[in-house]
Amino acid sequence: MQPNGGIHSRNTINRMAEAMRSVGDGCTKEDLLLKGFTERQVYIFGPKATELATIMARAA
């Protein structure tokens, strides 16, 4: 994984943000694990995905 950039990182962040939006408010690490993300992905990409999910929700 490339935590500081790269297409794989951006795709993972986008997928995770979409998963967070699909779960809605109160999305937890366990919710993301059930969606198929690994603990490492949640740790590395979770903060950026949270920011993106918030921006996406406000724009909708």
C-alpha positions as CSV (number, residue, x, y, z in Angstrom):
1,M,0.0,0.0,0.0
2,Q,1.0,3.6,-0.6
3,P,-0.4,5.5,2.3
4,N,0.9,8.9,1.0
5,G,-0.4,8.8,-2.5
6,G,-0.8,6.7,-5.6
7,I,-3.9,5.5,-7.5
8,H,-4.4,2.5,-5.1
9,S,-4.5,4.8,-2.1
10,R,-7.0,7.2,-3.8
11,N,-9.2,4.3,-4.8
12,T,-9.2,2.8,-1.3
13,I,-10.1,6.2,0.2
14,N,-12.9,6.7,-2.3
15,R,-14.3,3.2,-1.7
16,M,-14.1,3.6,2.1
17,A,-15.8,7.0,2.0
18,E,-18.6,5.5,-0.1
19,A,-18.9,2.6,2.4
20,M,-19.1,5.1,5.3
21,R,-21.8,7.0,3.5
22,S,-23.8,3.8,2.9
23,V,-23.6,3.0,6.6
24,G,-24.5,6.5,7.6
25,D,-23.9,8.4,10.9
26,G,-22.2,6.3,13.5
27,C,-20.2,4.2,11.0
28,T,-17.6,2.2,13.1
29,K,-14.4,0.4,12.4
30,E,-16.4,-2.8,12.7
31,D,-18.8,-1.7,10.0
32,L,-15.8,-1.1,7.7
33,L,-14.3,-4.5,8.5
34,L,-17.7,-6.0,7.6
35,K,-17.5,-4.1,4.3
36,G,-14.2,-5.9,3.5
37,F,-11.6,-3.4,4.5
38,T,-8.6,-4.6,6.6
39,E,-7.7,-3.2,10.0
40,R,-4.6,-1.7,8.4
41,Q,-6.6,0.0,5.7
42,V,-9.0,1.5,8.3
43,Y,-6.0,2.7,10.3
44,I,-4.1,4.2,7.3
45,F,-7.0,5.5,5.2
46,G,-9.8,6.0,7.7
47,P,-9.1,9.6,8.6
48,K,-8.9,10.8,5.0
49,A,-11.9,8.7,4.1
50,T,-13.9,10.3,6.9
51,E,-13.0,13.7,5.7
52,L,-14.1,12.8,2.1
53,A,-17.3,11.2,3.3
54,T,-18.2,14.3,5.3
55,I,-17.5,16.5,2.2
56,M,-19.5,14.2,0.0
57,A,-22.5,14.2,2.4
58,R,-22.5,18.0,2.6
59,A,-22.4,18.3,-1.1
60,A,-25.3,16.0,-1.6
